[in-house]
Amino acid sequence: MSDIKFEIVQKIGVLSESATGWKKELNLIRWNDRDAKYDLRDWAPDGEKMGKGVTLSKAELTALRDLLNEFLA
């Protein structure tokens, strides 16, 4: 299996932290030398391991924001 290459371009924020220290974070990440996208997933305390997550373009992130604003209004 090939290695997944990533670069965290910008740490945006932490949504939550578990008792084991894993953090659910929103970051701007460049995966495998492609354009950076917004990424929401769990990260280990050392930042080397990650859980499953979702990667969104800026347009998708904006659409999610709008949906949440309508839902929570």
C-alpha positions as CSV (number, residue, x, y, z in Angstrom):
1,M,0.0,0.0,0.0
2,S,1.4,3.4,-0.9
3,D,1.9,6.1,1.7
4,I,-0.5,9.0,1.8
5,K,1.4,12.3,1.6
6,F,-0.2,15.3,3.4
7,E,0.8,18.8,4.4
8,I,-1.3,20.9,6.9
9,V,-1.4,24.3,5.2
10,Q,-3.5,25.9,8.0
11,K,-4.9,24.7,11.3
12,I,-8.3,26.3,11.5
13,G,-9.6,25.0,14.8
14,V,-10.4,22.1,17.2
15,L,-14.1,21.0,17.5
16,S,-13.6,18.5,20.3
17,E,-11.0,16.4,22.2
18,S,-11.5,12.9,23.5
19,A,-10.2,11.5,26.8
20,T,-7.4,9.8,24.9
21,G,-6.2,13.1,23.5
22,W,-7.4,12.7,19.9
23,K,-8.8,15.9,18.5
24,K,-11.5,16.5,15.9
25,E,-10.0,19.3,13.8
26,L,-10.9,21.5,10.8
27,N,-7.7,22.1,8.8
28,L,-6.7,23.2,5.3
29,I,-4.7,20.2,4.0
30,R,-2.8,19.5,0.8
31,W,-3.2,15.7,0.0
32,N,-0.6,14.0,-2.3
33,D,0.6,17.4,-3.7
34,R,-2.8,18.4,-4.9
35,D,-4.6,21.7,-4.2
36,A,-5.4,22.3,-0.6
37,K,-8.9,21.4,0.7
38,Y,-10.8,21.8,3.9
39,D,-10.6,18.7,6.0
40,L,-12.5,17.6,9.1
41,R,-11.2,14.5,11.0
42,D,-9.7,13.1,14.2
43,W,-6.0,13.4,14.8
44,A,-3.8,11.6,17.3
45,P,-2.0,13.7,19.9
46,D,1.3,13.4,18.1
47,G,-0.3,14.5,14.7
48,E,1.1,11.4,13.0
49,K,-2.1,9.2,13.0
50,M,-5.5,10.2,11.7
51,G,-9.0,8.8,11.7
52,K,-11.5,8.8,8.9
53,G,-12.8,12.2,7.8
54,V,-14.3,14.3,5.2
55,T,-12.5,16.6,2.7
56,L,-14.4,19.6,1.2
57,S,-13.7,22.2,-1.4
58,K,-14.3,25.8,-0.5
59,A,-17.7,25.7,-2.3
60,E,-18.7,22.6,-0.4
61,L,-17.7,24.1,2.9
62,T,-19.7,27.2,2.1
63,A,-22.7,25.1,1.2
64,L,-22.4,23.2,4.5
65,R,-22.2,26.5,6.4
66,D,-25.4,27.7,4.7
67,L,-27.2,24.4,5.4
68,L,-26.2,24.6,9.1
69,N,-27.3,28.2,9.4
70,E,-30.7,27.3,8.0
71,F,-31.0,24.2,10.2
72,L,-30.0,26.0,13.4
73,A,-32.1,29.2,12.7
